[in-house]
Amino acid sequence: MVSHRDTPFVRLAVRSVWEQTMPDLELIFVDNGSGMTPETLGESGRDPRLRWIPMEKNYGIPIGMNTALNAAQGEFVAVLDSDDIALPERLEKQVAFLNANPGVGGVFSVANTINDEGKITGREFTLLSERDYHIFSAYDMPAMTPTLMMRREIMLQHPYRECFEVACDYDQLCRVAETHAICALPEVLLEYRRHQTQTTVQQRPTQVLNACIVRLITARRRAGRDEDLSTILGEFKSWIGSPPDIATQYSCFAKLSLAERFPLLAVYFARKTLSDSLTPSHIAGALRVLIAAWAQQPRQVIQLVRMFFTGPLRTHALIPA
């Protein structure tokens, strides 16, 4: 668990770890510059299984996560955000699954959505099968990161990359899914809290930019090419500190994907452009991308049209939990 601020949610998250039915665990808590101490947590801070790592300032999510990962001693590593709740049987069931399936590298689970007050308001998007994870990771996260448990040796082989400040988990998953089986348990084992102060809301434009870059370099790797990360980071250097509006980002990456002959990804980005903005210029631009992608890959026309109008789930016949 990594946290850069003290909120009431932190104590609830920590308590959910101590309430696990599998007591043989360690909680590595990286305080990313908030100034908290174990005493701040009250009784929860006195549990001997707590390993507290204070950081002098907020070094960001990737450094915080790598710090925790490098300190871990267990065979398995579970991720938990400081505002979410792990249900009591989460660790026990995920460890049992990984022990019973040595060929699987990591396992997620289904998660309920909760609000600030802890009330269940819905169910988070989750795919289940290894096939679905490999396919859908080319477009987005197949499940919620705080439900993940992975073998520590695999996580150490694929550390979080600091250049993806708000999408380091997505980048890691894409790389792992290319060499290891990843799937999800069909059970609800986490409550994922959605609120206006969470990082994914506060840094939405940066998260979109990070994820767009991850999608493009993932397409390169899976096409047998060098991801050439340093070059693309240099090309978008001016955007990294101050990203443009989201529709502009998607439109730009649609054109880039066309230029690199990834027609299906280009159409995906065109669709994402329209999901954020339906101005006449964006509609016209998205249609031009679709037509150009069709010209690049005429035999894929059904897939391209399906992607444009329905998205990756129906295009690839993926069924969420």
MARGU-767289 format. One record per residue: x, y, z of N, C-alpha, C in turn. Coordinates in steps of 0.02 Angstrom, whole numbers, plus 50000, padded with zeros to 5 digits. Example, Ala and Ser with C-alpha at 12.3 -4.5 7.8 and 13.67 -1.06 7.14 Angstrom:
! MARGU-767289
     nc1     nc2     nc3    cac1    cac2    cac3     cc1     cc2     cc3
   50660   49716   50390   50615   49775   50390   50660   49835   50390
   50642   49888   50354   50684   49947   50357   50645   50002   50394
//
This chain:
! MARGU-767289
     nc1     nc2     nc3    cac1    cac2    cac3     cc1     cc2     cc3
   50042   49941   50000   50000   50000   50000   50044   50062   50000
   50027   50109   49956   50064   50172   49951   50015   50230   49961
   50032   50278   50003   49988   50335   50015   50028   50399   50022
   50003   50452   49993   50038   50516   49998   49999   50567   50039
   49944   50544   50071   49905   50590   50113   49867   50550   50166
   49852   50584   50219   49815   50553   50275   49741   50567   50266
   49702   50515   50257   49629   50521   50252   49597   50467   50295
   49533   50474   50312   49499   50420   50350   49499   50354   50312
   49503   50357   50245   49502   50296   50206   49562   50251   50220
   49619   50282   50236   49681   50244   50248   49671   50194   50305
   49641   50216   50359   49631   50172   50416   49584   50114   50400
   49533   50128   50359   49487   50075   50339   49523   50024   50295
   49566   50048   50251   49603   50003   50207   49650   49958   50247
   49687   49989   50294   49734   49950   50335   49695   49899   50378
   49640   49920   50406   49601   49875   50447   49577   49814   50407
   49561   49826   50343   49538   49770   50301   49593   49718   50290
   49656   49740   50295   49711   49692   50289   49715   49650   50353
   49709   49681   50411   49713   49645   50474   49654   49598   50483
   49600   49609   50447   49541   49567   50453   49541   49509   50403
   49596   49499   50368   49600   49444   50320   49599   49376   50355
   49567   49327   50323   49564   49259   50352   49631   49223   50346
   49677   49250   50307   49744   49222   50302   49791   49267   50342
   49810   49247   50403   49849   49292   50446   49923   49296   50429
   49949   49247   50390   50020   49245   50374   50035   49295   50318
   50045   49357   50337   50054   49410   50287   50097   49465   50317
   50120   49509   50273   50151   49571   50295   50118   49627   50256
   50108   49683   50289   50082   49743   50255   50139   49793   50249
   50160   49804   50187   50213   49853   50175   50179   49919   50157
   50185   49967   50201   50152   50032   50192   50205   50084   50177
   50204   50111   50116   50250   50164   50096   50214   50231   50105
   50238   50270   50153   50211   50337   50164   50247   50384   50118
   50214   50404   50064   50246   50443   50011   50244   50518   50028
   50274   50535   50084   50283   50605   50101   50227   50638   50138
   50179   50601   50165   50123   50633   50200   50143   50654   50271
   50196   50623   50297   50216   50638   50366   50181   50595   50417
   50141   50546   50394   50108   50501   50441   50161   50456   50476
   50141   50426   50530   50181   50377   50566   50135   50318   50582
   50163   50261   50602   50120   50205   50622   50071   50225   50678
   50093   50269   50722   50050   50291   50777   49987   50327   50751
   49993   50357   50692   49936   50392   50662   49878   50345   50650
   49893   50281   50641   49841   50232   50627   49807   50204   50689
   49831   50225   50747   49801   50199   50809   49819   50126   50820
   49770   50087   50841   49782   50016   50855   49808   49979   50793
   49784   49997   50734   49806   49963   50673   49881   49973   50660
   49908   50028   50686   49979   50042   50676   50025   50003   50722
   49996   49966   50770   50037   49928   50817   50042   49854   50800
   50012   49834   50745   50016   49764   50725   50088   49748   50704
   50119   49695   50730   50189   49679   50714   50200   49659   50641
   50146   49646   50605   50154   49628   50534   50160   49689   50489
   50153   49749   50517   50159   49811   50480   50233   49829   50469
   50251   49841   50406   50318   49865   50390   50311   49935   50360
   50330   49984   50398   50319   50054   50381   50381   50083   50347
   50372   50112   50287   50428   50141   50250   50412   50215   50238
   50443   50260   50277   50430   50332   50267   50473   50360   50210
   50444   50402   50169   50479   50438   50116   50479   50512   50133
   50532   50546   50117   50539   50616   50136   50492   50662   50098
   50470   50640   50039   50423   50679   49999   50383   50632   49955
   50335   50658   49919   50295   50617   49873   50335   50605   49809
   50362   50546   49802   50401   50528   49743   50359   50501   49686
   50294   50498   49696   50250   50473   49645   50234   50399   49653
   50184   50377   49616   50160   50308   49623   50212   50256   49602
   50245   50263   49544   50292   50210   49524   50349   50198   49574
   50380   50252   49598   50434   50244   49646   50408   50214   49712
   50350   50238   49733   50320   50211   49794   50305   50137   49788
   50277   50117   49731   50261   50047   49721   50324   50004   49715
   50374   50028   49680   50437   49990   49675   50471   49983   49742
   50467   50036   49783   50495   50034   49850   50462   49978   49890
   50396   49975   49887   50359   49923   49923   50376   49854   49895
   50379   49849   49829   50393   49785   49796   50461   49758   49816
   50511   49802   49816   50579   49781   49832   50586   49762   49906
   50541   49787   49948   50543   49770   50019   50506   49706   50035
   50464   49683   49988   50421   49625   50001   50463   49562   50010
   50440   49519   50054   50474   49456   50068   50433   49395   50049
   50369   49404   50038   50325   49347   50024   50332   49321   49953
   50303   49262   49942   50303   49232   49875   50255   49269   49829
   50202   49296   49858   50151   49332   49819   50146   49404   49844
   50130   49449   49797   50120   49520   49814   50049   49540   49793
   50013   49567   49840   49946   49593   49827   49948   49669   49829
   49913   49701   49784   49909   49774   49782   49845   49796   49815
   49849   49849   49855   49788   49878   49885   49797   49954   49888
   49752   49991   49858   49754   50064   49863   49732   50085   49933
   49754   50143   49954   49742   50165   50023   49671   50191   50034
   49629   50188   49983   49559   50207   49994   49510   50151   49978
   49536   50090   49969   49494   50033   49952   49491   49983   50010
   49445   49935   50004   49435   49885   50057   49443   49815   50029
   49491   49778   50056   49499   49707   50038   49450   49666   50081
   49407   49628   50049   49360   49587   50087   49397   49530   50121
   49371   49504   50177   49410   49460   50221   49444   49400   50188
   49412   49369   50138   49440   49308   50108   49483   49322   50047
   49496   49385   50032   49531   49402   49971   49599   49366   49965
   49644   49377   50013   49711   49349   50008   49710   49273   50010
   49670   49245   50053   49666   49172   50059   49646   49139   49993
   49595   49167   49960   49570   49138   49898   49619   49148   49840
   49651   49206   49836   49698   49218   49781   49762   49176   49789
   49786   49170   49851   49845   49127   49863   49828   49055   49846
   49771   49031   49867   49750   48962   49852   49747   48950   49777
   49721   48999   49740   49715   48992   49668   49784   48989   49635
   49830   49033   49655   49896   49033   49625   49936   48971   49644
   49927   48947   49704   49960   48884   49724   49934   48825   49683
   49869   48826   49668   49838   48771   49630   49851   48777   49555
   49873   48836   49532   49883   48848   49461   49953   48878   49450
   50006   48837   49455   50074   48864   49450   50091   48896   49384
   50052   48883   49332   50064   48914   49268   50035   48983   49261
   49998   49006   49311   49967   49073   49309   50012   49121   49347
   50026   49178   49315   50071   49227   49345   50038   49274   49394
   49975   49291   49381   49940   49338   49424   49865   49330   49418
   49830   49352   49470   49758   49344   49470   49725   49407   49500
   49674   49431   49466   49633   49486   49490   49569   49457   49520
   49522   49500   49536   49456   49477   49557   49405   49529   49537
   49342   49512   49546   49288   49560   49535   49287   49608   49595
   49263   49669   49584   49260   49719   49638   49193   49756   49635
   49165   49768   49693   49107   49812   49698   49131   49884   49701
   49091   49930   49676   49104   50001   49682   49072   50028   49745
   49109   50069   49783   49080   50102   49842   49092   50177   49837
   49054   50216   49873   49062   50288   49874   49099   50311   49937
   49101   50376   49948   49136   50403   50007   49112   50372   50072
   49047   50357   50076   49018   50331   50138   49024   50255   50143
   49052   50223   50092   49059   50151   50093   48999   50113   50067
   48951   50149   50038   48891   50117   50011   48907   50088   49942
   48884   50026   49930   48894   49994   49865   48850   50028   49813
   48881   50051   49759   48844   50087   49707   48846   50052   49640
   48883   49997   49634   48887   49962   49570   48940   49908   49571
   48960   49887   49512   49009   49834   49503   49062   49859   49453
   49125   49849   49469   49179   49871   49425   49188   49823   49366
   49212   49850   49310   49224   49811   49250   49279   49759   49264
   49266   49697   49245   49315   49643   49255   49308   49591   49201
   49363   49574   49169   49366   49516   49125   49397   49458   49164
   49385   49397   49141   49404   49339   49182   49459   49296   49152
   49457   49282   49086   49501   49230   49058   49568   49257   49036
   49617   49211   49031   49684   49229   49007   49680   49258   48937
   49640   49228   48894   49632   49254   48825   49607   49326   48826
   49558   49339   48866   49529   49407   48870   49581   49458   48894
   49624   49436   48941   49674   49482   48968   49726   49501   48915
   49746   49452   48876   49796   49466   48826   49767   49512   48772
   49706   49499   48752   49675   49540   48699   49659   49610   48724
   49623   49614   48779   49597   49679   48801   49651   49725   48828
   49706   49697   48853   49760   49739   48879   49790   49784   48825
   49778   49768   48762   49801   49812   48708   49762   49877   48707
   49704   49878   48741   49661   49937   48741   49654   49970   48810
   49651   49930   48862   49639   49958   48929   49650   49904   48982
   49640   49925   49045   49647   49877   49101   49587   49829   49100
   49601   49764   49104   49546   49715   49104   49513   49707   49172
   49541   49736   49225   49513   49732   49292   49542   49789   49333
   49519   49795   49395   49542   49849   49438   49608   49829   49471
   49658   49872   49466   49724   49857   49493   49724   49837   49567
   49685   49869   49611   49688   49850   49682   49664   49780   49697
   49639   49743   49646   49619   49674   49658   49676   49626   49639
   49731   49651   49615   49785   49608   49588   49827   49574   49641
   49840   49510   49630   49893   49474   49666   49937   49441   49613
   50003   49449   49620   50049   49421   49571   50108   49388   49606
   50139   49341   49573   50199   49311   49600   50253   49364   49603
   50287   49368   49660   50335   49422   49671   50391   49420   49619
   50414   49361   49600   50470   49356   49553   50451   49387   49485
   50387   49381   49466   50365   49410   49403   50361   49486   49408
   50337   49512   49464   50333   49584   49474   50403   49615   49474
   50451   49579   49503   50520   49604   49504   50550   49606   49434
   50529   49560   49391   50552   49560   49322   50521   49617   49281
   50464   49641   49304   50427   49694   49269   50411   49751   49317
   50461   49787   49340   50448   49841   49388   50407   49897   49357
   50378   49938   49400   50340   49996   49377   50387   50047   49346
   50368   50075   49289   50412   50123   49255   50392   50194   49273
   50442   50233   49295   50429   50299   49322   50400   50348   49271
   50412   50335   49207   50386   50382   49156   50310   50380   49152
   50279   50326   49176   50206   50321   49174   50180   50336   49244
   50178   50399   49260   50162   50423   49327   50094   50399   49352
   50045   50399   49307   49976   50382   49328   49950   50319   49294
   49991   50286   49254   49969   50224   49221   50023   50170   49224
   50064   50173   49276   50118   50124   49282   50091   50053   49291
   50032   50047   49321   50002   49981   49330   49980   49952   49263
   49952   49994   49220   49930   49972   49154   49991   49950   49112
   50043   49990   49114   50104   49973   49077   50132   49906   49101
   50134   49896   49166   50160   49833   49193   50118   49774   49170
   50051   49781   49174   50007   49727   49155   50017   49707   49082
   50023   49757   49038   50032   49742   48966   50095   49700   48955
   50149   49718   48990   50211   49682   48981   50207   49611   49010
   50176   49605   49069   50170   49539   49100   50125   49493   49058
   50070   49521   49032   50022   49480   48994   50051   49452   48930
   50107   49479   48908   50139   49453   48847   50180   49390   48859
   50196   49376   48921   50238   49318   48936   50209   49272   48989
   50157   49293   49025   50129   49253   49079   50053   49254   49076
   50024   49200   49101   49951   49196   49105   49926   49240   49161
   49875   49280   49145   49842   49323   49194   49767   49311   49187
   49732   49309   49243   49660   49299   49240   49629   49330   49302
   49565   49316   49314   49532   49343   49373   49484   49292   49402
   49477   49294   49469   49427   49253   49502   49358   49286   49492
   49306   49247   49482   49240   49276   49469   49205   49301   49532
   49240   49303   49588   49209   49324   49651   49226   49396   49668
   49181   49429   49704   49194   49496   49729   49239   49491   49791
   49301   49516   49785   49348   49512   49840   49374   49581   49861
   49346   49634   49832   49369   49702   49848   49312   49751   49840
   49315   49804   49879   49270   49862   49870   49313   49920   49847
   49299   49942   49786   49338   49996   49754   49303   50062   49764
   49336   50108   49798   49304   50172   49815   49315   50224   49760
   49260   50252   49736   49263   50306   49687   49244   50371   49722
   49288   50421   49717   49275   50487   49747   49313   50540   49709
   49296   50602   49719   49323   50657   49679   49395   50674   49694
   49423   50650   49749   49492   50668   49766   49542   50613   49748
   49519   50558   49717   49566   50505   49699   49609   50526   49640
   49668   50496   49635   49717   50516   49585   49691   50511   49514
   49653   50459   49500   49628   50449   49431   49580   50504   49410
   49549   50538   49458   49505   50594   49443   49545   50659   49439
   49590   50670   49488   49628   50731   49491   49678   50739   49434
   49703   50683   49408   49754   50686   49356   49731   50651   49292
   49668   50660   49276   49639   50625   49219   49675   50639   49153
   49691   50701   49133   49725   50712   49069   49793   50677   49066
   49831   50678   49122   49896   50644   49124   49887   50569   49118
   49836   50542   49152   49824   50470   49148   49807   50449   49076
   49767   50490   49042   49749   50474   48973   49812   50474   48929
   49855   50523   48937   49916   50527   48897   49960   50466   48911
   49970   50450   48975   50010   50391   48992   49982   50329   48959
   49917   50320   48964   49886   50260   48937   49890   50257   48860
   49885   50315   48828   49891   50317   48755   49960   50294   48733
   50011   50317   48768   50080   50296   48751   50088   50221   48764
   50061   50197   48819   50065   50125   48834   50033   50084   48779
   49975   50105   48755   49942   50068   48701   49985   50065   48638
   50016   50121   48621   50056   50122   48560   50118   50079   48566
   50154   50084   48621   50216   50044   48627   50198   49970   48637
   50140   49955   48665   50118   49885   48670   50105   49857   48601
   50073   49896   48558   50061   49874   48489   50127   49861   48454
   50176   49904   48465   50242   49893   48434   50273   49828   48457
   50273   49816   48522   50303   49754   48548   50268   49693   48520
   50202   49695   48519   50164   49636   48498   50168   49626   48422
   50191   49677   48387   50203   49670   48315   50276   49648   48302
   50313   49635   48355   50382   49614   48348   50432   49670   48338
   50411   49730   48354   50454   49789   48346   50480   49814   48413
   50531   49855   48410   50557   49888   48470   50505   49939   48493
   50493   49941   48558   50444   49990   48582   50468   50062   48576
   50534   50072   48574   50564   50139   48564   50532   50191   48611
   50531   50174   48674   50497   50216   48724   50529   50285   48730
   50596   50288   48731   50629   50353   48741   50612   50402   48686
   50605   50378   48624   50589   50423   48569   50519   50452   48575
   50471   50410   48591   50402   50435   48596   50394   50481   48656
   50430   50467   48710   50428   50512   48767   50457   50580   48749
   50510   50579   48708   50539   50642   48685   50491   50681   48640
   50454   50645   48598   50407   50677   48552   50350   50711   48590
   50332   50684   48647   50277   50711   48686   50300   50746   48749
   50363   50767   48749   50391   50800   48808   50351   50861   48829
   50329   50900   48781   50292   50961   48798   50222   50946   48825
   50196   50888   48810   50130   50869   48834   50132   50840   48905
   50188   50809   48923   50192   50771   48985   50179   50816   49046
   50207   50876   49046   50195   50921   49102   50129   50956   49100
   50102   50965   49039   50039   51001   49032   50000   50971   48973
   49965   50915   48985   49930   50882   48930   49874   50924   48901
   49862   50918   48836   49805   50953   48806   49740   50918   48824
   49684   50942   48798   49621   50910   48814   49620   50838   48789
   49578   50798   48818   49578   50726   48807   49561   50708   48734
   49513   50742   48704   49495   50728   48635   49554   50740   48588
   49592   50793   48601   49651   50807   48560   49702   50751   48566
   49711   50725   48626   49758   50670   48636   49737   50608   48596
   49674   50589   48602   49650   50530   48567   49656   50539   48491
   49639   50597   48467   49642   50611   48396   49714   50605   48370
   49761   50632   48409   49831   50628   48390   49855   50556   48386
   49837   50515   48436   49860   50446   48436   49824   50403   48384
   49765   50423   48363   49732   50389   48307   49774   50398   48244
   49797   50458   48233   49838   50472   48173   49906   50437   48177
   49935   50437   48237   49999   50402   48246   49991   50327   48233
   49938   50298   48257   49926   50227   48247   49917   50211   48173
   49884   50255   48138   49878   50246   48065   49946   50248   48032
   49986   50298   48051   50053   50305   48021   50096   50244   48033
   50085   50211   48090   50125   50152   48107   50091   50087   48085
   50035   50094   48049   49999   50037   48020   49971   49990   48074
   49939   50022   48122   49899   49986   48172   49826   50008   48163
   49793   49986   48109   49726   50013   48093   49674   50001   48146
   49673   49943   48178   49623   49930   48228   49632   49975   48289
   49695   49985   48309   49708   50030   48365   49690   50102   48346
   49703   50121   48284   49686   50188   48261   49610   50200   48267
   49571   50151   48247   49498   50158   48250   49476   50159   48323
   49509   50121   48366   49494   50124   48437   49504   50195   48464
   49560   50226   48446   49573   50295   48468   49522   50343   48438
   49501   50331   48376   49451   50374   48345   49385   50370   48385
   49368   50309   48404   49307   50299   48444   49313   50335   48511
   49372   50330   48542   49383   50364   48606   49379   50440   48598
   49400   50466   48542   49394   50537   48529   49321   50558   48533
   49279   50519   48500   49207   50536   48499   49174   50524   48567
   49202   50480   48607   49173   50470   48674   49185   50531   48718
   49234   50572   48699   49249   50632   48739   49221   50695   48706
   49216   50695   48640   49193   50756   48606   49157   50738   48541
   49096   50765   48533   49058   50752   48472   49051   50815   48429
   49103   50856   48429   49102   50915   48386   49106   50893   48313
   49081   50934   48266   49084   50915   48195   49155   50899   48171
   49204   50936   48195   49273   50924   48173   49298   50856   48198
   49282   50838   48259   49304   50774   48286   49267   50716   48252
   49203   50725   48238   49166   50673   48202   49196   50662   48132
   49210   50717   48098   49239   50711   48031   49308   50679   48034
   49348   50698   48084   49414   50670   48091   49412   50595   48106
   49365   50575   48149   49359   50504   48166   49338   50463   48106
   49292   50490   48066   49271   50455   48005   49328   50449   47955
   49370   50500   47951   49429   50496   47906   49476   50441   47929
   49484   50434   47995   49527   50380   48021   49498   50312   48003
   49433   50304   48010   49400   50241   47993   49411   50224   47919
   49402   50273   47876   49410   50260   47804   49483   50243   47787
   49530   50279   47818   49601   50266   47806   49620   50197   47832
   49593   50178   47890   49607   50112   47917   49579   50057   47872
   49521   50069   47846   49490   50023   47798   49534   50014   47736
   49562   50069   47712   49606   50066   47654   49670   50027   47670
   49695   50034   47731   49754   49997   47751   49742   49922   47757
   49684   49904   47782   49669   49834   47796   49598   49817   47774
   49587   49814   47707   49519   49802   47682   49489   49735   47704
   49531   49686   47717   49505   49621   47739   49480   49624   47811
   49496   49677   47846   49475   49684   47916   49415   49730   47923
   49381   49744   47869   49330   49796   47870   49276   49783   47923
   49255   49720   47931   49202   49706   47980   49227   49722   48051
   49289   49701   48066   49317   49716   48132   49325   49791   48142
   49347   49826   48091   49358   49898   48097   49292   49935   48110
   49241   49918   48072   49176   49951   48081   49147   49933   48149
   49155   49870   48169   49130   49850   48234   49165   49887   48290
   49232   49894   48284   49269   49932   48334   49245   50004   48338
   49233   50034   48281   49213   50105   48279   49146   50115   48313
   49099   50069   48302   49031   50080   48327   49016   50045   48394
   49054   49992   48411   49037   49955   48471   49094   49948   48521
   49157   49958   48499   49213   49953   48545   49246   49885   48547
   49299   49877   48586   49339   49815   48585   49304   49754   48613
   49257   49761   48660   49225   49702   48689   49187   49663   48635
   49144   49697   48599   49106   49662   48547   49150   49644   48487
   49199   49685   48473   49244   49670   48417   49279   49604   48427
   49300   49590   48489   49337   49529   48503   49296   49477   48542
   49231   49489   48547   49186   49442   48581   49208   49427   48653
   49221   49481   48691   49242   49475   48760   49181   49487   48805
   49175   49447   48857   49117   49452   48901   49140   49467   48972
   49124   49526   48999   49143   49543   49068   49106   49501   49119
   49134   49497   49178   49101   49461   49233   49036   49496   49252
//
